[in-house]
Amino acid sequence: MEKPTYHILVCNSFRVGGDPRGVCSRKDALELLQMLENEVIDRGIDALVSSTGCLKQCEKGPVVVVYPDGWWYPEVDPDKVEQILDALEEGQAAEELMAA
């Protein structure tokens, strides 16, 4: 099995029953998920994009996490998605956007 270089997680505040509730969901995280998926494909980035349950960072939502490096990005919006992916294309983190 081939693993992707990156796994991008987008908090969508999903609960056990599958319902999206919480800050990230209310702040258009689902749209960020679709944007990330489209951009990863368009740019040819070797990444898997997944939605997650609550990452317990509600005050900083929507939150995006990039593994295997463990880069956490708070308060992500479409402009930040572009910057995060620009950095990934270079194999780097968008350090100015990362959580402290």
MODELLER restraints for C-alpha pairs under 7 A, 6 or more apart:
rsr = mdl.restraints
at = mdl.atoms
rsr.add(forms.Gaussian(group=physical.xy_distance, feature=features.Distance(at['CA:4:A'], at['CA:46:A']), mean=5.48, stdev=0.5))
rsr.add(forms.Gaussian(group=physical.xy_distance, feature=features.Distance(at['CA:4:A'], at['CA:47:A']), mean=5.25, stdev=0.5))
rsr.add(forms.Gaussian(group=physical.xy_distance, feature=features.Distance(at['CA:4:A'], at['CA:48:A']), mean=6.38, stdev=0.5))
rsr.add(forms.Gaussian(group=physical.xy_distance, feature=features.Distance(at['CA:5:A'], at['CA:46:A']), mean=5.51, stdev=0.5))
rsr.add(forms.Gaussian(group=physical.xy_distance, feature=features.Distance(at['CA:5:A'], at['CA:47:A']), mean=5.84, stdev=0.5))
rsr.add(forms.Gaussian(group=physical.xy_distance, feature=features.Distance(at['CA:6:A'], at['CA:46:A']), mean=6.47, stdev=0.5))
rsr.add(forms.Gaussian(group=physical.xy_distance, feature=features.Distance(at['CA:6:A'], at['CA:47:A']), mean=4.51, stdev=0.5))
rsr.add(forms.Gaussian(group=physical.xy_distance, feature=features.Distance(at['CA:6:A'], at['CA:48:A']), mean=6.41, stdev=0.5))
rsr.add(forms.Gaussian(group=physical.xy_distance, feature=features.Distance(at['CA:6:A'], at['CA:66:A']), mean=6.49, stdev=0.5))
rsr.add(forms.Gaussian(group=physical.xy_distance, feature=features.Distance(at['CA:6:A'], at['CA:67:A']), mean=5.57, stdev=0.5))
rsr.add(forms.Gaussian(group=physical.xy_distance, feature=features.Distance(at['CA:6:A'], at['CA:68:A']), mean=6.29, stdev=0.5))
rsr.add(forms.Gaussian(group=physical.xy_distance, feature=features.Distance(at['CA:7:A'], at['CA:47:A']), mean=5.48, stdev=0.5))
rsr.add(forms.Gaussian(group=physical.xy_distance, feature=features.Distance(at['CA:7:A'], at['CA:48:A']), mean=4.83, stdev=0.5))
rsr.add(forms.Gaussian(group=physical.xy_distance, feature=features.Distance(at['CA:7:A'], at['CA:49:A']), mean=5.99, stdev=0.5))
rsr.add(forms.Gaussian(group=physical.xy_distance, feature=features.Distance(at['CA:7:A'], at['CA:66:A']), mean=5.71, stdev=0.5))
rsr.add(forms.Gaussian(group=physical.xy_distance, feature=features.Distance(at['CA:7:A'], at['CA:67:A']), mean=5.02, stdev=0.5))
rsr.add(forms.Gaussian(group=physical.xy_distance, feature=features.Distance(at['CA:7:A'], at['CA:68:A']), mean=6.87, stdev=0.5))
rsr.add(forms.Gaussian(group=physical.xy_distance, feature=features.Distance(at['CA:8:A'], at['CA:47:A']), mean=6.86, stdev=0.5))
rsr.add(forms.Gaussian(group=physical.xy_distance, feature=features.Distance(at['CA:8:A'], at['CA:48:A']), mean=6.08, stdev=0.5))
rsr.add(forms.Gaussian(group=physical.xy_distance, feature=features.Distance(at['CA:8:A'], at['CA:49:A']), mean=4.73, stdev=0.5))
rsr.add(forms.Gaussian(group=physical.xy_distance, feature=features.Distance(at['CA:8:A'], at['CA:50:A']), mean=6.20, stdev=0.5))
rsr.add(forms.Gaussian(group=physical.xy_distance, feature=features.Distance(at['CA:8:A'], at['CA:64:A']), mean=6.89, stdev=0.5))
rsr.add(forms.Gaussian(group=physical.xy_distance, feature=features.Distance(at['CA:8:A'], at['CA:65:A']), mean=5.75, stdev=0.5))
rsr.add(forms.Gaussian(group=physical.xy_distance, feature=features.Distance(at['CA:8:A'], at['CA:66:A']), mean=4.56, stdev=0.5))
rsr.add(forms.Gaussian(group=physical.xy_distance, feature=features.Distance(at['CA:8:A'], at['CA:67:A']), mean=6.39, stdev=0.5))
rsr.add(forms.Gaussian(group=physical.xy_distance, feature=features.Distance(at['CA:9:A'], at['CA:49:A']), mean=6.02, stdev=0.5))
rsr.add(forms.Gaussian(group=physical.xy_distance, feature=features.Distance(at['CA:9:A'], at['CA:50:A']), mean=4.97, stdev=0.5))
rsr.add(forms.Gaussian(group=physical.xy_distance, feature=features.Distance(at['CA:9:A'], at['CA:51:A']), mean=5.72, stdev=0.5))
rsr.add(forms.Gaussian(group=physical.xy_distance, feature=features.Distance(at['CA:9:A'], at['CA:52:A']), mean=6.37, stdev=0.5))
rsr.add(forms.Gaussian(group=physical.xy_distance, feature=features.Distance(at['CA:9:A'], at['CA:64:A']), mean=5.56, stdev=0.5))
rsr.add(forms.Gaussian(group=physical.xy_distance, feature=features.Distance(at['CA:9:A'], at['CA:65:A']), mean=5.05, stdev=0.5))
rsr.add(forms.Gaussian(group=physical.xy_distance, feature=features.Distance(at['CA:9:A'], at['CA:66:A']), mean=6.33, stdev=0.5))
rsr.add(forms.Gaussian(group=physical.xy_distance, feature=features.Distance(at['CA:10:A'], at['CA:33:A']), mean=6.26, stdev=0.5))
rsr.add(forms.Gaussian(group=physical.xy_distance, feature=features.Distance(at['CA:10:A'], at['CA:50:A']), mean=6.20, stdev=0.5))
rsr.add(forms.Gaussian(group=physical.xy_distance, feature=features.Distance(at['CA:10:A'], at['CA:51:A']), mean=4.85, stdev=0.5))
rsr.add(forms.Gaussian(group=physical.xy_distance, feature=features.Distance(at['CA:10:A'], at['CA:52:A']), mean=5.91, stdev=0.5))
rsr.add(forms.Gaussian(group=physical.xy_distance, feature=features.Distance(at['CA:10:A'], at['CA:63:A']), mean=6.16, stdev=0.5))
rsr.add(forms.Gaussian(group=physical.xy_distance, feature=features.Distance(at['CA:10:A'], at['CA:64:A']), mean=4.67, stdev=0.5))
rsr.add(forms.Gaussian(group=physical.xy_distance, feature=features.Distance(at['CA:10:A'], at['CA:65:A']), mean=6.65, stdev=0.5))
rsr.add(forms.Gaussian(group=physical.xy_distance, feature=features.Distance(at['CA:11:A'], at['CA:24:A']), mean=6.22, stdev=0.5))
rsr.add(forms.Gaussian(group=physical.xy_distance, feature=features.Distance(at['CA:11:A'], at['CA:29:A']), mean=6.89, stdev=0.5))
rsr.add(forms.Gaussian(group=physical.xy_distance, feature=features.Distance(at['CA:11:A'], at['CA:51:A']), mean=5.94, stdev=0.5))
rsr.add(forms.Gaussian(group=physical.xy_distance, feature=features.Distance(at['CA:11:A'], at['CA:52:A']), mean=4.90, stdev=0.5))
rsr.add(forms.Gaussian(group=physical.xy_distance, feature=features.Distance(at['CA:11:A'], at['CA:53:A']), mean=6.07, stdev=0.5))
rsr.add(forms.Gaussian(group=physical.xy_distance, feature=features.Distance(at['CA:11:A'], at['CA:54:A']), mean=5.93, stdev=0.5))
rsr.add(forms.Gaussian(group=physical.xy_distance, feature=features.Distance(at['CA:11:A'], at['CA:55:A']), mean=6.18, stdev=0.5))
rsr.add(forms.Gaussian(group=physical.xy_distance, feature=features.Distance(at['CA:11:A'], at['CA:62:A']), mean=6.26, stdev=0.5))
rsr.add(forms.Gaussian(group=physical.xy_distance, feature=features.Distance(at['CA:11:A'], at['CA:63:A']), mean=5.53, stdev=0.5))
rsr.add(forms.Gaussian(group=physical.xy_distance, feature=features.Distance(at['CA:11:A'], at['CA:64:A']), mean=6.41, stdev=0.5))
rsr.add(forms.Gaussian(group=physical.xy_distance, feature=features.Distance(at['CA:12:A'], at['CA:20:A']), mean=6.15, stdev=0.5))
rsr.add(forms.Gaussian(group=physical.xy_distance, feature=features.Distance(at['CA:12:A'], at['CA:24:A']), mean=5.37, stdev=0.5))
rsr.add(forms.Gaussian(group=physical.xy_distance, feature=features.Distance(at['CA:12:A'], at['CA:25:A']), mean=4.83, stdev=0.5))
rsr.add(forms.Gaussian(group=physical.xy_distance, feature=features.Distance(at['CA:12:A'], at['CA:29:A']), mean=5.67, stdev=0.5))
rsr.add(forms.Gaussian(group=physical.xy_distance, feature=features.Distance(at['CA:12:A'], at['CA:30:A']), mean=6.50, stdev=0.5))
rsr.add(forms.Gaussian(group=physical.xy_distance, feature=features.Distance(at['CA:12:A'], at['CA:51:A']), mean=6.07, stdev=0.5))
rsr.add(forms.Gaussian(group=physical.xy_distance, feature=features.Distance(at['CA:12:A'], at['CA:52:A']), mean=5.76, stdev=0.5))
rsr.add(forms.Gaussian(group=physical.xy_distance, feature=features.Distance(at['CA:12:A'], at['CA:53:A']), mean=5.99, stdev=0.5))
rsr.add(forms.Gaussian(group=physical.xy_distance, feature=features.Distance(at['CA:12:A'], at['CA:54:A']), mean=6.56, stdev=0.5))
rsr.add(forms.Gaussian(group=physical.xy_distance, feature=features.Distance(at['CA:13:A'], at['CA:20:A']), mean=5.24, stdev=0.5))
rsr.add(forms.Gaussian(group=physical.xy_distance, feature=features.Distance(at['CA:13:A'], at['CA:21:A']), mean=5.29, stdev=0.5))
rsr.add(forms.Gaussian(group=physical.xy_distance, feature=features.Distance(at['CA:13:A'], at['CA:22:A']), mean=5.37, stdev=0.5))
rsr.add(forms.Gaussian(group=physical.xy_distance, feature=features.Distance(at['CA:13:A'], at['CA:24:A']), mean=5.93, stdev=0.5))
rsr.add(forms.Gaussian(group=physical.xy_distance, feature=features.Distance(at['CA:13:A'], at['CA:25:A']), mean=5.75, stdev=0.5))
rsr.add(forms.Gaussian(group=physical.xy_distance, feature=features.Distance(at['CA:13:A'], at['CA:52:A']), mean=6.86, stdev=0.5))
rsr.add(forms.Gaussian(group=physical.xy_distance, feature=features.Distance(at['CA:13:A'], at['CA:53:A']), mean=4.77, stdev=0.5))
rsr.add(forms.Gaussian(group=physical.xy_distance, feature=features.Distance(at['CA:13:A'], at['CA:54:A']), mean=4.06, stdev=0.5))
rsr.add(forms.Gaussian(group=physical.xy_distance, feature=features.Distance(at['CA:14:A'], at['CA:20:A']), mean=4.17, stdev=0.5))
rsr.add(forms.Gaussian(group=physical.xy_distance, feature=features.Distance(at['CA:14:A'], at['CA:21:A']), mean=6.07, stdev=0.5))
rsr.add(forms.Gaussian(group=physical.xy_distance, feature=features.Distance(at['CA:14:A'], at['CA:52:A']), mean=6.52, stdev=0.5))
rsr.add(forms.Gaussian(group=physical.xy_distance, feature=features.Distance(at['CA:14:A'], at['CA:53:A']), mean=4.14, stdev=0.5))
rsr.add(forms.Gaussian(group=physical.xy_distance, feature=features.Distance(at['CA:14:A'], at['CA:54:A']), mean=5.95, stdev=0.5))
rsr.add(forms.Gaussian(group=physical.xy_distance, feature=features.Distance(at['CA:15:A'], at['CA:21:A']), mean=6.97, stdev=0.5))
rsr.add(forms.Gaussian(group=physical.xy_distance, feature=features.Distance(at['CA:15:A'], at['CA:53:A']), mean=5.96, stdev=0.5))
rsr.add(forms.Gaussian(group=physical.xy_distance, feature=features.Distance(at['CA:23:A'], at['CA:58:A']), mean=5.58, stdev=0.5))
rsr.add(forms.Gaussian(group=physical.xy_distance, feature=features.Distance(at['CA:23:A'], at['CA:61:A']), mean=6.15, stdev=0.5))
rsr.add(forms.Gaussian(group=physical.xy_distance, feature=features.Distance(at['CA:24:A'], at['CA:58:A']), mean=6.78, stdev=0.5))
rsr.add(forms.Gaussian(group=physical.xy_distance, feature=features.Distance(at['CA:24:A'], at['CA:61:A']), mean=4.89, stdev=0.5))
rsr.add(forms.Gaussian(group=physical.xy_distance, feature=features.Distance(at['CA:24:A'], at['CA:62:A']), mean=4.30, stdev=0.5))
rsr.add(forms.Gaussian(group=physical.xy_distance, feature=features.Distance(at['CA:27:A'], at['CA:62:A']), mean=6.49, stdev=0.5))
rsr.add(forms.Gaussian(group=physical.xy_distance, feature=features.Distance(at['CA:29:A'], at['CA:62:A']), mean=5.86, stdev=0.5))
rsr.add(forms.Gaussian(group=physical.xy_distance, feature=features.Distance(at['CA:32:A'], at['CA:78:A']), mean=6.71, stdev=0.5))
rsr.add(forms.Gaussian(group=physical.xy_distance, feature=features.Distance(at['CA:33:A'], at['CA:51:A']), mean=6.90, stdev=0.5))
rsr.add(forms.Gaussian(group=physical.xy_distance, feature=features.Distance(at['CA:36:A'], at['CA:81:A']), mean=6.95, stdev=0.5))
rsr.add(forms.Gaussian(group=physical.xy_distance, feature=features.Distance(at['CA:37:A'], at['CA:49:A']), mean=5.99, stdev=0.5))
rsr.add(forms.Gaussian(group=physical.xy_distance, feature=features.Distance(at['CA:40:A'], at['CA:47:A']), mean=6.73, stdev=0.5))
rsr.add(forms.Gaussian(group=physical.xy_distance, feature=features.Distance(at['CA:45:A'], at['CA:89:A']), mean=6.64, stdev=0.5))
rsr.add(forms.Gaussian(group=physical.xy_distance, feature=features.Distance(at['CA:60:A'], at['CA:74:A']), mean=5.12, stdev=0.5))
rsr.add(forms.Gaussian(group=physical.xy_distance, feature=features.Distance(at['CA:60:A'], at['CA:75:A']), mean=5.26, stdev=0.5))
rsr.add(forms.Gaussian(group=physical.xy_distance, feature=features.Distance(at['CA:61:A'], at['CA:74:A']), mean=5.86, stdev=0.5))
rsr.add(forms.Gaussian(group=physical.xy_distance, feature=features.Distance(at['CA:61:A'], at['CA:75:A']), mean=4.83, stdev=0.5))
rsr.add(forms.Gaussian(group=physical.xy_distance, feature=features.Distance(at['CA:62:A'], at['CA:74:A']), mean=6.27, stdev=0.5))
rsr.add(forms.Gaussian(group=physical.xy_distance, feature=features.Distance(at['CA:62:A'], at['CA:75:A']), mean=4.98, stdev=0.5))
rsr.add(forms.Gaussian(group=physical.xy_distance, feature=features.Distance(at['CA:62:A'], at['CA:76:A']), mean=5.49, stdev=0.5))
rsr.add(forms.Gaussian(group=physical.xy_distance, feature=features.Distance(at['CA:63:A'], at['CA:73:A']), mean=5.66, stdev=0.5))
rsr.add(forms.Gaussian(group=physical.xy_distance, feature=features.Distance(at['CA:63:A'], at['CA:74:A']), mean=4.66, stdev=0.5))
rsr.add(forms.Gaussian(group=physical.xy_distance, feature=features.Distance(at['CA:63:A'], at['CA:75:A']), mean=5.93, stdev=0.5))
rsr.add(forms.Gaussian(group=physical.xy_distance, feature=features.Distance(at['CA:63:A'], at['CA:76:A']), mean=6.11, stdev=0.5))
rsr.add(forms.Gaussian(group=physical.xy_distance, feature=features.Distance(at['CA:64:A'], at['CA:72:A']), mean=5.99, stdev=0.5))
rsr.add(forms.Gaussian(group=physical.xy_distance, feature=features.Distance(at['CA:64:A'], at['CA:73:A']), mean=5.13, stdev=0.5))
rsr.add(forms.Gaussian(group=physical.xy_distance, feature=features.Distance(at['CA:64:A'], at['CA:74:A']), mean=6.66, stdev=0.5))
rsr.add(forms.Gaussian(group=physical.xy_distance, feature=features.Distance(at['CA:64:A'], at['CA:76:A']), mean=6.85, stdev=0.5))
rsr.add(forms.Gaussian(group=physical.xy_distance, feature=features.Distance(at['CA:65:A'], at['CA:71:A']), mean=5.50, stdev=0.5))
rsr.add(forms.Gaussian(group=physical.xy_distance, feature=features.Distance(at['CA:65:A'], at['CA:72:A']), mean=4.48, stdev=0.5))
rsr.add(forms.Gaussian(group=physical.xy_distance, feature=features.Distance(at['CA:65:A'], at['CA:73:A']), mean=6.12, stdev=0.5))
rsr.add(forms.Gaussian(group=physical.xy_distance, feature=features.Distance(at['CA:66:A'], at['CA:72:A']), mean=6.60, stdev=0.5))
rsr.add(forms.Gaussian(group=physical.xy_distance, feature=features.Distance(at['CA:71:A'], at['CA:93:A']), mean=6.98, stdev=0.5))
rsr.add(forms.Gaussian(group=physical.xy_distance, feature=features.Distance(at['CA:71:A'], at['CA:98:A']), mean=6.69, stdev=0.5))
rsr.add(forms.Gaussian(group=physical.xy_distance, feature=features.Distance(at['CA:72:A'], at['CA:98:A']), mean=5.68, stdev=0.5))
rsr.add(forms.Gaussian(group=physical.xy_distance, feature=features.Distance(at['CA:72:A'], at['CA:99:A']), mean=5.66, stdev=0.5))
rsr.add(forms.Gaussian(group=physical.xy_distance, feature=features.Distance(at['CA:73:A'], at['CA:97:A']), mean=6.09, stdev=0.5))
rsr.add(forms.Gaussian(group=physical.xy_distance, feature=features.Distance(at['CA:73:A'], at['CA:98:A']), mean=4.69, stdev=0.5))
rsr.add(forms.Gaussian(group=physical.xy_distance, feature=features.Distance(at['CA:73:A'], at['CA:99:A']), mean=5.53, stdev=0.5))
rsr.add(forms.Gaussian(group=physical.xy_distance, feature=features.Distance(at['CA:74:A'], at['CA:98:A']), mean=6.90, stdev=0.5))
rsr.add(forms.Gaussian(group=physical.xy_distance, feature=features.Distance(at['CA:74:A'], at['CA:99:A']), mean=6.05, stdev=0.5))
rsr.add(forms.Gaussian(group=physical.xy_distance, feature=features.Distance(at['CA:83:A'], at['CA:94:A']), mean=6.56, stdev=0.5))
rsr.add(forms.Gaussian(group=physical.xy_distance, feature=features.Distance(at['CA:84:A'], at['CA:93:A']), mean=6.93, stdev=0.5))
rsr.add(forms.Gaussian(group=physical.xy_distance, feature=features.Distance(at['CA:84:A'], at['CA:94:A']), mean=5.32, stdev=0.5))
rsr.add(forms.Gaussian(group=physical.xy_distance, feature=features.Distance(at['CA:87:A'], at['CA:93:A']), mean=5.56, stdev=0.5))
rsr.add(forms.Gaussian(group=physical.xy_distance, feature=features.Distance(at['CA:87:A'], at['CA:94:A']), mean=5.43, stdev=0.5))
